[in-house]
Amino acid sequence: MPSFGARSRERLATCHPDLRLVFGEVVKRFDCTILEGHRGKAAQDAAFERGASKLRFPDGKHNGQPSAAVDAAPFPIDLSDRPAALRRCCFFAGYVLAVADDLEIPLRWGGDWDGDRDLSDQSFNDLVHFELRHLV
């Protein structure tokens, strides 16, 4: 059974209890890594500057304590093979959203911001981003 490494556990610990619950269940059957939980001012503004976020500090969902957002990805993932990485992230997101739905925790995924299940109508893709809808 997969489990989080120390770094993923540390990052997830900065997140809202609902996110910890969802990803604690996800990792039982789907090996994944937590890339980021809480983001301070410097990290948020750097993410904005490099185009990885549309928001500056303190407006990002990662900026609260605990964080209302988490960046997570299937493990392992080869980002040099972009088409395969995209497919894997989409498959992973479907699993995460199903687990969240079973737990009655409303999540929004950065690959389908409007939640209409049409991935072609997004102007900004953040395929590793998951946030709590009830805290948006």
N, CA, C and O atoms as a GROMACS GRO file, in nm:
protein
  544
    1MET      N    1   0.084  -0.117   0.000
    1MET     CA    2   0.000   0.000   0.000
    1MET      C    3   0.090   0.125   0.000
    1MET      O    4   0.183   0.133   0.079
    2PRO      N    5   0.062   0.221  -0.089
    2PRO     CA    6   0.141   0.344  -0.091
    2PRO      C    7   0.125   0.424   0.039
    2PRO      O    8   0.026   0.409   0.111
    3SER      N    9   0.222   0.508   0.066
    3SER     CA   10   0.214   0.599   0.180
    3SER      C   11   0.297   0.723   0.150
    3SER      O   12   0.385   0.720   0.064
    4PHE      N   13   0.268   0.830   0.220
    4PHE     CA   14   0.342   0.953   0.200
    4PHE      C   15   0.478   0.946   0.265
    4PHE      O   16   0.495   0.886   0.371
    5GLY      N   17   0.576   1.007   0.199
    5GLY     CA   18   0.707   1.026   0.260
    5GLY      C   19   0.702   1.142   0.358
    5GLY      O   20   0.600   1.210   0.368
    6ALA      N   21   0.811   1.164   0.429
    6ALA     CA   22   0.817   1.268   0.532
    6ALA      C   23   0.787   1.406   0.474
    6ALA      O   24   0.713   1.484   0.534
    7ARG      N   25   0.843   1.438   0.358
    7ARG     CA   26   0.822   1.571   0.299
    7ARG      C   27   0.675   1.593   0.262
    7ARG      O   28   0.621   1.700   0.288
    8SER      N   29   0.611   1.492   0.203
    8SER     CA   30   0.469   1.504   0.171
    8SER      C   31   0.385   1.519   0.298
    8SER      O   32   0.292   1.598   0.301
    9ARG      N   33   0.418   1.443   0.401
    9ARG     CA   34   0.343   1.453   0.527
    9ARG      C   35   0.357   1.593   0.587
    9ARG      O   36   0.259   1.649   0.637
   10GLU      N   37   0.478   1.649   0.583
   10GLU     CA   38   0.500   1.785   0.635
   10GLU      C   39   0.418   1.887   0.558
   10GLU      O   40   0.356   1.975   0.618
   11ARG      N   41   0.416   1.875   0.427
   11ARG     CA   42   0.342   1.970   0.343
   11ARG      C   43   0.191   1.957   0.366
   11ARG      O   44   0.120   2.057   0.376
   12LEU      N   45   0.144   1.833   0.373
   12LEU     CA   46   0.001   1.810   0.394
   12LEU      C   47  -0.043   1.859   0.531
   12LEU      O   48  -0.158   1.901   0.548
   13ALA      N   49   0.045   1.853   0.629
   13ALA     CA   50   0.012   1.898   0.764
   13ALA      C   51  -0.021   2.047   0.769
   13ALA      O   52  -0.083   2.093   0.866
   14THR      N   53   0.019   2.124   0.668
   14THR     CA   54  -0.011   2.268   0.664
   14THR      C   55  -0.149   2.296   0.605
   14THR      O   56  -0.191   2.412   0.595
   15CYS      N   57  -0.220   2.192   0.566
   15CYS     CA   58  -0.348   2.206   0.496
   15CYS      C   59  -0.467   2.186   0.591
   15CYS      O   60  -0.454   2.129   0.699
   16HIS      N   61  -0.581   2.235   0.546
   16HIS     CA   62  -0.708   2.220   0.618
   16HIS      C   63  -0.734   2.072   0.646
   16HIS      O   64  -0.699   1.986   0.565
   17PRO      N   65  -0.795   2.040   0.760
   17PRO     CA   66  -0.824   1.900   0.794
   17PRO      C   67  -0.901   1.825   0.685
   17PRO      O   68  -0.879   1.705   0.667
   18ASP      N   69  -0.990   1.892   0.612
   18ASP     CA   70  -1.064   1.824   0.505
   18ASP      C   71  -0.970   1.778   0.394
   18ASP      O   72  -0.988   1.669   0.339
   19LEU      N   73  -0.870   1.858   0.360
   19LEU     CA   74  -0.772   1.816   0.258
   19LEU      C   75  -0.686   1.702   0.310
   19LEU      O   76  -0.654   1.609   0.236
   20ARG      N   77  -0.651   1.708   0.438
   20ARG     CA   78  -0.572   1.598   0.496
   20ARG      C   79  -0.651   1.468   0.492
   20ARG      O   80  -0.596   1.362   0.465
   21LEU      N   81  -0.781   1.477   0.518
   21LEU     CA   82  -0.866   1.358   0.514
   21LEU      C   83  -0.874   1.301   0.372
   21LEU      O   84  -0.855   1.181   0.352
   22VAL      N   85  -0.901   1.386   0.273
   22VAL     CA   86  -0.911   1.340   0.135
   22VAL      C   87  -0.782   1.273   0.090
   22VAL      O   88  -0.784   1.160   0.040
   23PHE      N   89  -0.670   1.340   0.107
   23PHE     CA   90  -0.544   1.285   0.056
   23PHE      C   91  -0.493   1.169   0.140
   23PHE      O   92  -0.417   1.085   0.091
   24GLY      N   93  -0.533   1.164   0.267
   24GLY     CA   94  -0.503   1.046   0.348
   24GLY      C   95  -0.572   0.922   0.294
   24GLY      O   96  -0.517   0.812   0.302
   25GLU      N   97  -0.691   0.939   0.238
   25GLU     CA   98  -0.762   0.828   0.174
   25GLU      C   99  -0.706   0.799   0.034
   25GLU      O  100  -0.689   0.684  -0.004
   26VAL      N  101  -0.678   0.905  -0.041
   26VAL     CA  102  -0.626   0.888  -0.178
   26VAL      C  103  -0.499   0.804  -0.177
   26VAL      O  104  -0.486   0.710  -0.256
   27VAL      N  105  -0.406   0.836  -0.088
   27VAL     CA  106  -0.275   0.769  -0.090
   27VAL      C  107  -0.283   0.622  -0.052
   27VAL      O  108  -0.188   0.547  -0.075
   28LYS      N  109  -0.392   0.580   0.005
   28LYS     CA  110  -0.406   0.437   0.040
   28LYS      C  111  -0.409   0.349  -0.085
   28LYS      O  112  -0.370   0.233  -0.080
   29ARG      N  113  -0.457   0.406  -0.197
   29ARG     CA  114  -0.471   0.325  -0.319
   29ARG      C  115  -0.406   0.387  -0.442
   29ARG      O  116  -0.398   0.323  -0.547
   30PHE      N  117  -0.360   0.511  -0.430
   30PHE     CA  118  -0.302   0.580  -0.546
   30PHE      C  119  -0.177   0.652  -0.499
   30PHE      O  120  -0.185   0.752  -0.428
   31ASP      N  121  -0.062   0.601  -0.537
   31ASP     CA  122   0.064   0.662  -0.493
   31ASP      C  123   0.072   0.804  -0.547
   31ASP      O  124   0.055   0.828  -0.666
   32CYS      N  125   0.098   0.898  -0.458
   32CYS     CA  126   0.103   1.039  -0.497
   32CYS      C  127   0.198   1.114  -0.406
   32CYS      O  128   0.244   1.062  -0.304
   33THR      N  129   0.226   1.236  -0.444
   33THR     CA  130   0.314   1.323  -0.368
   33THR      C  131   0.245   1.456  -0.344
   33THR      O  132   0.170   1.504  -0.429
   34ILE      N  133   0.270   1.515  -0.230
   34ILE     CA  134   0.219   1.648  -0.200
   34ILE      C  135   0.330   1.746  -0.236
   34ILE      O  136   0.437   1.746  -0.176
   35LEU      N  137   0.302   1.830  -0.334
   35LEU     CA  138   0.402   1.926  -0.382
   35LEU      C  139   0.404   2.052  -0.297
   35LEU      O  140   0.510   2.110  -0.273
   36GLU      N  141   0.286   2.094  -0.251
   36GLU     CA  142   0.279   2.218  -0.172
   36GLU      C  143   0.147   2.227  -0.100
   36GLU      O  144   0.042   2.188  -0.152
   37GLY      N  145   0.154   2.278   0.022
   37GLY     CA  146   0.035   2.310   0.100
   37GLY      C  147   0.033   2.460   0.120
   37GLY      O  148   0.008   2.536   0.027
   38HIS      N  149   0.061   2.502   0.243
   38HIS     CA  150   0.065   2.646   0.273
   38HIS      C  151   0.178   2.714   0.196
   38HIS      O  152   0.287   2.659   0.180
   39ARG      N  153   0.148   2.834   0.149
   39ARG     CA  154   0.245   2.916   0.077
   39ARG      C  155   0.251   3.053   0.143
   39ARG      O  156   0.150   3.122   0.154
   40GLY      N  157   0.369   3.092   0.185
   40GLY     CA  158   0.389   3.225   0.242
   40GLY      C  159   0.397   3.331   0.133
   40GLY      O  160   0.383   3.301   0.015
   41LYS      N  161   0.420   3.456   0.175
   41LYS     CA  162   0.421   3.569   0.083
   41LYS      C  163   0.524   3.552  -0.028
   41LYS      O  164   0.491   3.568  -0.146
   42ALA      N  165   0.647   3.522   0.007
   42ALA     CA  166   0.752   3.511  -0.095
   42ALA      C  167   0.720   3.402  -0.196
   42ALA      O  168   0.734   3.423  -0.317
   43ALA      N  169   0.676   3.287  -0.148
   43ALA     CA  170   0.646   3.175  -0.238
   43ALA      C  171   0.524   3.206  -0.326
   43ALA      O  172   0.523   3.171  -0.444
   44GLN      N  173   0.422   3.270  -0.268
   44GLN     CA  174   0.302   3.302  -0.346
   44GLN      C  175   0.334   3.405  -0.454
   44GLN      O  176   0.293   3.390  -0.569
   45ASP      N  177   0.407   3.508  -0.418
   45ASP     CA  178   0.439   3.611  -0.516
   45ASP      C  179   0.533   3.557  -0.624
   45ASP      O  180   0.525   3.599  -0.739
   46ALA      N  181   0.621   3.464  -0.588
   46ALA     CA  182   0.708   3.400  -0.688
   46ALA      C  183   0.624   3.314  -0.783
   46ALA      O  184   0.650   3.313  -0.904
   47ALA      N  185   0.525   3.242  -0.730
   47ALA     CA  186   0.436   3.162  -0.814
   47ALA      C  187   0.360   3.252  -0.911
   47ALA      O  188   0.341   3.218  -1.027
   48PHE      N  189   0.316   3.367  -0.862
   48PHE     CA  190   0.247   3.464  -0.948
   48PHE      C  191   0.340   3.514  -1.059
   48PHE      O  192   0.301   3.520  -1.175
   49GLU      N  193   0.461   3.550  -1.023
   49GLU     CA  194   0.557   3.605  -1.120
   49GLU      C  195   0.592   3.504  -1.230
   49GLU      O  196   0.611   3.544  -1.345
   50ARG      N  197   0.600   3.376  -1.196
   50ARG     CA  198   0.635   3.276  -1.298
   50ARG      C  199   0.512   3.221  -1.372
   50ARG      O  200   0.525   3.133  -1.457
   51GLY      N  201   0.393   3.274  -1.339
   51GLY     CA  202   0.271   3.235  -1.408
   51GLY      C  203   0.206   3.109  -1.356
   51GLY      O  204   0.115   3.056  -1.419
   52ALA      N  205   0.252   3.058  -1.241
   52ALA     CA  206   0.195   2.937  -1.183
   52ALA      C  207   0.072   2.967  -1.097
   52ALA      O  208   0.003   2.875  -1.054
   53SER      N  209   0.045   3.094  -1.072
   53SER     CA  210  -0.073   3.137  -0.998
   53SER      C  211  -0.125   3.265  -1.060
   53SER      O  212  -0.048   3.344  -1.115
   54LYS      N  213  -0.253   3.285  -1.049
   54LYS     CA  214  -0.316   3.409  -1.097
   54LYS      C  215  -0.332   3.511  -0.985
   54LYS      O  216  -0.378   3.622  -1.009
   55LEU      N  217  -0.294   3.474  -0.863
   55LEU     CA  218  -0.318   3.559  -0.747
   55LEU      C  219  -0.189   3.590  -0.671
   55LEU      O  220  -0.100   3.505  -0.660
   56ARG      N  221  -0.180   3.712  -0.621
   56ARG     CA  222  -0.070   3.752  -0.533
   56ARG      C  223  -0.112   3.725  -0.388
   56ARG      O  224  -0.230   3.711  -0.356
   57PHE      N  225  -0.013   3.719  -0.302
   57PHE     CA  226  -0.036   3.707  -0.159
   57PHE      C  227  -0.113   3.831  -0.111
   57PHE      O  228  -0.079   3.942  -0.153
   58PRO      N  229  -0.212   3.818  -0.028
   58PRO     CA  230  -0.258   3.701   0.049
   58PRO      C  231  -0.383   3.638  -0.010
   58PRO      O  232  -0.457   3.570   0.061
   59ASP      N  233  -0.408   3.660  -0.140
   59ASP     CA  234  -0.534   3.618  -0.201
   59ASP      C  235  -0.538   3.474  -0.251
   59ASP      O  236  -0.644   3.427  -0.291
   60GLY      N  237  -0.425   3.403  -0.250
   60GLY     CA  238  -0.422   3.265  -0.296
   60GLY      C  239  -0.482   3.170  -0.193
   60GLY      O  240  -0.472   3.194  -0.073
   61LYS      N  241  -0.542   3.064  -0.240
   61LYS     CA  242  -0.602   2.965  -0.150
   61LYS      C  243  -0.497   2.890  -0.069
   61LYS      O  244  -0.529   2.828   0.033
   62HIS      N  245  -0.371   2.896  -0.113
   62HIS     CA  246  -0.261   2.835  -0.037
   62HIS      C  247  -0.215   2.922   0.079
   62HIS      O  248  -0.138   2.877   0.163
   63ASN      N  249  -0.262   3.047   0.086
   63ASN     CA  250  -0.204   3.144   0.178
   63ASN      C  251  -0.260   3.142   0.319
   63ASN      O  252  -0.199   3.198   0.410
   64GLY      N  253  -0.373   3.079   0.339
   64GLY     CA  254  -0.430   3.072   0.474
   64GLY      C  255  -0.356   2.970   0.560
   64GLY      O  256  -0.280   2.887   0.510
   65GLN      N  257  -0.380   2.980   0.688
   65GLN     CA  258  -0.326   2.880   0.781
   65GLN      C  259  -0.442   2.828   0.863
   65GLN      O  260  -0.491   2.898   0.952
   66PRO      N  261  -0.489   2.708   0.837
   66PRO     CA  262  -0.434   2.611   0.741
   66PRO      C  263  -0.471   2.647   0.597
   66PRO      O  264  -0.565   2.722   0.571
   67SER      N  265  -0.396   2.590   0.505
   67SER     CA  266  -0.417   2.615   0.363
   67SER      C  267  -0.548   2.552   0.315
   67SER      O  268  -0.580   2.439   0.351
   68ALA      N  269  -0.622   2.628   0.234
   68ALA     CA  270  -0.746   2.577   0.174
   68ALA      C  271  -0.718   2.509   0.041
   68ALA      O  272  -0.811   2.467  -0.028
   69ALA      N  273  -0.590   2.499   0.004
   69ALA     CA  274  -0.552   2.437  -0.123
   69ALA      C  275  -0.428   2.350  -0.103
   69ALA      O  276  -0.349   2.370  -0.011
   70VAL      N  277  -0.416   2.254  -0.193
   70VAL     CA  278  -0.299   2.166  -0.193
   70VAL      C  279  -0.262   2.138  -0.338
   70VAL      O  280  -0.350   2.124  -0.424
   71ASP      N  281  -0.134   2.129  -0.364
   71ASP     CA  282  -0.086   2.084  -0.495
   71ASP      C  283  -0.036   1.941  -0.476
   71ASP      O  284   0.052   1.915  -0.394
   72ALA      N  285  -0.093   1.850  -0.552
   72ALA     CA  286  -0.059   1.708  -0.541
   72ALA      C  287  -0.052   1.647  -0.680
   72ALA      O  288  -0.121   1.691  -0.772
   73ALA      N  289   0.033   1.546  -0.694
   73ALA     CA  290   0.051   1.480  -0.823
   73ALA      C  291   0.069   1.331  -0.804
   73ALA      O  292   0.115   1.286  -0.699
   74PRO      N  293   0.033   1.255  -0.907
   74PRO     CA  294   0.061   1.111  -0.900
   74PRO      C  295   0.211   1.089  -0.893
   74PRO      O  296   0.288   1.170  -0.944
   75PHE      N  297   0.251   0.981  -0.830
   75PHE     CA  298   0.394   0.949  -0.814
   75PHE      C  299   0.420   0.811  -0.867
   75PHE      O  300   0.346   0.717  -0.835
   76PRO      N  301   0.523   0.795  -0.948
   76PRO     CA  302   0.610   0.900  -1.001
   76PRO      C  303   0.544   0.967  -1.122
   76PRO      O  304   0.448   0.915  -1.180
   77ILE      N  305   0.597   1.082  -1.157
   77ILE     CA  306   0.549   1.151  -1.276
   77ILE      C  307   0.669   1.208  -1.349
   77ILE      O  308   0.758   1.267  -1.288
   78ASP      N  309   0.671   1.190  -1.479
   78ASP     CA  310   0.781   1.239  -1.563
   78ASP      C  311   0.732   1.363  -1.636
   78ASP      O  312   0.662   1.352  -1.737
   79LEU      N  313   0.767   1.480  -1.585
   79LEU     CA  314   0.720   1.604  -1.644
   79LEU      C  315   0.786   1.636  -1.777
   79LEU      O  316   0.740   1.725  -1.849
   80SER      N  317   0.893   1.564  -1.811
   80SER     CA  318   0.956   1.587  -1.942
   80SER      C  319   0.872   1.528  -2.056
   80SER      O  320   0.886   1.569  -2.171
   81ASP      N  321   0.785   1.432  -2.024
   81ASP     CA  322   0.692   1.375  -2.121
   81ASP      C  323   0.556   1.440  -2.096
   81ASP      O  324   0.469   1.382  -2.031
   82ARG      N  325   0.539   1.562  -2.148
   82ARG     CA  326   0.420   1.642  -2.117
   82ARG      C  327   0.287   1.573  -2.150
   82ARG      O  328   0.198   1.575  -2.065
   83PRO      N  329   0.270   1.513  -2.267
   83PRO     CA  330   0.141   1.447  -2.294
   83PRO      C  331   0.108   1.336  -2.193
   83PRO      O  332  -0.006   1.324  -2.148
   84ALA      N  333   0.207   1.257  -2.158
   84ALA     CA  334   0.183   1.150  -2.060
   84ALA      C  335   0.156   1.208  -1.922
   84ALA      O  336   0.069   1.157  -1.850
   85ALA      N  337   0.227   1.313  -1.884
   85ALA     CA  338   0.206   1.377  -1.754
   85ALA      C  339   0.065   1.436  -1.746
   85ALA      O  340  -0.001   1.426  -1.642
   86LEU      N  341   0.019   1.498  -1.854
   86LEU     CA  342  -0.116   1.554  -1.857
   86LEU      C  343  -0.222   1.446  -1.839
   86LEU      O  344  -0.316   1.461  -1.761
   87ARG      N  345  -0.204   1.336  -1.912
   87ARG     CA  346  -0.301   1.226  -1.900
   87ARG      C  347  -0.302   1.171  -1.757
   87ARG      O  348  -0.408   1.145  -1.700
   88ARG      N  349  -0.184   1.154  -1.701
   88ARG     CA  350  -0.173   1.099  -1.566
   88ARG      C  351  -0.234   1.192  -1.462
   88ARG      O  352  -0.301   1.147  -1.369
   89CYS      N  353  -0.212   1.323  -1.478
   89CYS     CA  354  -0.270   1.420  -1.385
   89CYS      C  355  -0.422   1.421  -1.395
   89CYS      O  356  -0.491   1.431  -1.293
   90CYS      N  357  -0.475   1.410  -1.515
   90CYS     CA  358  -0.621   1.406  -1.533
   90CYS      C  359  -0.680   1.280  -1.471
   90CYS      O  360  -0.784   1.287  -1.404
   91PHE      N  361  -0.616   1.167  -1.493
   91PHE     CA  362  -0.662   1.041  -1.433
   91PHE      C  363  -0.660   1.051  -1.281
   91PHE      O  364  -0.754   1.011  -1.214
   92PHE      N  365  -0.550   1.104  -1.227
   92PHE     CA  366  -0.535   1.122  -1.083
   92PHE      C  367  -0.643   1.214  -1.028
   92PHE      O  368  -0.703   1.185  -0.924
   93ALA      N  369  -0.668   1.325  -1.096
   93ALA     CA  370  -0.768   1.421  -1.050
   93ALA      C  371  -0.906   1.355  -1.041
   93ALA      O  372  -0.981   1.380  -0.947
   94GLY      N  373  -0.940   1.272  -1.139
   94GLY     CA  374  -1.068   1.202  -1.134
   94GLY      C  375  -1.080   1.116  -1.009
   94GLY      O  376  -1.185   1.110  -0.946
   95TYR      N  377  -0.972   1.049  -0.975
   95TYR     CA  378  -0.972   0.965  -0.855
   95TYR      C  379  -0.986   1.051  -0.729
   95TYR      O  380  -1.066   1.020  -0.640
   96VAL      N  381  -0.909   1.160  -0.722
   96VAL     CA  382  -0.915   1.249  -0.605
   96VAL      C  383  -1.056   1.304  -0.588
   96VAL      O  384  -1.110   1.305  -0.478
   97LEU      N  385  -1.116   1.351  -0.698
   97LEU     CA  386  -1.250   1.408  -0.690
   97LEU      C  387  -1.353   1.305  -0.648
   97LEU      O  388  -1.448   1.338  -0.576
   98ALA      N  389  -1.337   1.181  -0.692
   98ALA     CA  390  -1.430   1.075  -0.651
   98ALA      C  391  -1.416   1.045  -0.502
   98ALA      O  392  -1.517   1.027  -0.433
   99VAL      N  393  -1.294   1.041  -0.452
   99VAL     CA  394  -1.273   1.019  -0.308
   99VAL      C  395  -1.335   1.133  -0.229
   99VAL      O  396  -1.405   1.109  -0.130
  100ALA      N  397  -1.310   1.257  -0.272
  100ALA     CA  398  -1.367   1.373  -0.203
  100ALA      C  399  -1.520   1.367  -0.204
  100ALA      O  400  -1.584   1.397  -0.103
  101ASP      N  401  -1.577   1.329  -0.317
  101ASP     CA  402  -1.722   1.318  -0.328
  101ASP      C  403  -1.775   1.213  -0.230
  101ASP      O  404  -1.876   1.236  -0.163
  102ASP      N  405  -1.709   1.098  -0.222
  102ASP     CA  406  -1.751   0.994  -0.128
  102ASP      C  407  -1.746   1.044   0.016
  102ASP      O  408  -1.829   1.005   0.099
  103LEU      N  409  -1.650   1.131   0.045
  103LEU     CA  410  -1.635   1.186   0.181
  103LEU      C  411  -1.722   1.311   0.202
  103LEU      O  412  -1.722   1.370   0.310
  104GLU      N  413  -1.795   1.350   0.097
  104GLU     CA  414  -1.880   1.469   0.100
  104GLU      C  415  -1.800   1.595   0.132
  104GLU      O  416  -1.844   1.682   0.208
  105ILE      N  417  -1.682   1.602   0.071
  105ILE     CA  418  -1.596   1.720   0.083
  105ILE      C  419  -1.587   1.783  -0.056
  105ILE      O  420  -1.528   1.725  -0.147
  106PRO      N  421  -1.645   1.901  -0.073
  106PRO     CA  422  -1.647   1.964  -0.205
  106PRO      C  423  -1.511   2.021  -0.246
  106PRO      O  424  -1.460   2.114  -0.183
  107LEU      N  425  -1.454   1.964  -0.351
  107LEU     CA  426  -1.325   2.010  -0.403
  107LEU      C  427  -1.342   2.072  -0.540
  107LEU      O  428  -1.432   2.037  -0.616
  108ARG      N  429  -1.253   2.166  -0.569
  108ARG     CA  430  -1.241   2.220  -0.703
  108ARG      C  431  -1.101   2.189  -0.750
  108ARG      O  432  -1.004   2.204  -0.676
  109TRP      N  433  -1.091   2.145  -0.876
  109TRP     CA  434  -0.964   2.105  -0.935
  109TRP      C  435  -0.920   2.211  -1.036
  109TRP      O  436  -1.002   2.266  -1.109
  110GLY      N  437  -0.790   2.238  -1.039
  110GLY     CA  438  -0.735   2.339  -1.128
  110GLY      C  439  -0.733   2.303  -1.275
  110GLY      O  440  -0.683   2.381  -1.356
  111GLY      N  441  -0.784   2.189  -1.311
  111GLY     CA  442  -0.798   2.152  -1.452
  111GLY      C  443  -0.940   2.169  -1.502
  111GLY      O  444  -0.968   2.154  -1.621
  112ASP      N  445  -1.031   2.201  -1.408
  112ASP     CA  446  -1.173   2.221  -1.441
  112ASP      C  447  -1.233   2.319  -1.340
  112ASP      O  448  -1.318   2.282  -1.260
  113TRP      N  449  -1.188   2.442  -1.346
  113TRP     CA  450  -1.224   2.544  -1.246
  113TRP      C  451  -1.374   2.561  -1.230
  113TRP      O  452  -1.422   2.581  -1.118
  114ASP      N  453  -1.448   2.552  -1.339
  114ASP     CA  454  -1.592   2.574  -1.329
  114ASP      C  455  -1.669   2.446  -1.296
  114ASP      O  456  -1.791   2.450  -1.277
  115GLY      N  457  -1.601   2.333  -1.289
  115GLY     CA  458  -1.664   2.208  -1.247
  115GLY      C  459  -1.764   2.150  -1.344
  115GLY      O  460  -1.849   2.070  -1.304
  116ASP      N  461  -1.756   2.189  -1.471
  116ASP     CA  462  -1.855   2.140  -1.568
  116ASP      C  463  -1.810   2.013  -1.642
  116ASP      O  464  -1.880   1.964  -1.730
  117ARG      N  465  -1.693   1.962  -1.606
  117ARG     CA  466  -1.633   1.840  -1.665
  117ARG      C  467  -1.593   1.858  -1.810
  117ARG      O  468  -1.565   1.760  -1.880
  118ASP      N  469  -1.589   1.982  -1.856
  118ASP     CA  470  -1.538   2.014  -1.989
  118ASP      C  471  -1.400   2.077  -1.970
  118ASP      O  472  -1.389   2.191  -1.927
  119LEU      N  473  -1.296   2.001  -2.002
  119LEU     CA  474  -1.160   2.048  -1.977
  119LEU      C  475  -1.110   2.143  -2.086
  119LEU      O  476  -1.004   2.203  -2.072
  120SER      N  477  -1.187   2.157  -2.193
  120SER     CA  478  -1.143   2.241  -2.305
  120SER      C  479  -1.180   2.388  -2.287
  120SER      O  480  -1.138   2.471  -2.367
  121ASP      N  481  -1.257   2.421  -2.184
  121ASP     CA  482  -1.301   2.560  -2.167
  121ASP      C  483  -1.224   2.635  -2.058
  121ASP      O  484  -1.273   2.736  -2.006
  122GLN      N  485  -1.106   2.586  -2.025
  122GLN     CA  486  -1.026   2.650  -1.921
  122GLN      C  487  -0.928   2.749  -1.983
  122GLN      O  488  -0.867   2.720  -2.086
  123SER      N  489  -0.913   2.865  -1.922
  123SER     CA  490  -0.815   2.962  -1.970
  123SER      C  491  -0.684   2.950  -1.893
  123SER      O  492  -0.582   3.004  -1.936
  124PHE      N  493  -0.685   2.881  -1.780
  124PHE     CA  494  -0.566   2.861  -1.697
  124PHE      C  495  -0.573   2.721  -1.641
  124PHE      O  496  -0.670   2.685  -1.573
  125ASN      N  497  -0.472   2.641  -1.668
  125ASN     CA  498  -0.467   2.504  -1.616
  125ASN      C  499  -0.364   2.493  -1.506
  125ASN      O  500  -0.248   2.532  -1.522
  126ASP      N  501  -0.407   2.439  -1.394
  126ASP     CA  502  -0.318   2.409  -1.281
  126ASP      C  503  -0.354   2.267  -1.238
  126ASP      O  504  -0.426   2.246  -1.140
  127LEU      N  505  -0.302   2.171  -1.312
  127LEU     CA  506  -0.348   2.032  -1.301
  127LEU      C  507  -0.311   1.964  -1.171
  127LEU      O  508  -0.361   1.854  -1.144
  128VAL      N  509  -0.226   2.024  -1.089
  128VAL     CA  510  -0.190   1.964  -0.960
  128VAL      C  511  -0.264   2.032  -0.844
  128VAL      O  512  -0.245   1.995  -0.728
  129HIS      N  513  -0.347   2.131  -0.875
  129HIS     CA  514  -0.411   2.213  -0.772
  129HIS      C  515  -0.551   2.161  -0.735
  129HIS      O  516  -0.634   2.134  -0.822
  130PHE      N  517  -0.575   2.148  -0.606
  130PHE     CA  518  -0.705   2.110  -0.552
  130PHE      C  519  -0.736   2.206  -0.438
  130PHE      O  520  -0.651   2.233  -0.354
  131GLU      N  521  -0.859   2.259  -0.436
  131GLU     CA  522  -0.896   2.351  -0.329
  131GLU      C  523  -1.036   2.320  -0.278
  131GLU      O  524  -1.119   2.265  -0.350
  132LEU      N  525  -1.058   2.356  -0.154
  132LEU     CA  526  -1.187   2.333  -0.090
  132LEU      C  527  -1.287   2.435  -0.143
  132LEU      O  528  -1.268   2.556  -0.128
  133ARG      N  529  -1.394   2.387  -0.204
  133ARG     CA  530  -1.495   2.478  -0.260
  133ARG      C  531  -1.568   2.555  -0.152
  133ARG      O  532  -1.604   2.671  -0.172
  134HIS      N  533  -1.590   2.493  -0.038
  134HIS     CA  534  -1.666   2.561   0.067
  134HIS      C  535  -1.584   2.669   0.138
  134HIS      O  536  -1.639   2.742   0.220
  135LEU      N  537  -1.456   2.681   0.106
  135LEU     CA  538  -1.374   2.787   0.162
  135LEU      C  539  -1.328   2.885   0.056
  135LEU      O  540  -1.241   2.968   0.082
  136VAL      N  541  -1.384   2.876  -0.064
  136VAL     CA  542  -1.343   2.963  -0.176
  136VAL      C  543  -1.409   3.098  -0.163
  136VAL      O  544  -1.387   3.186  -0.246
   0.00000   0.00000   0.00000
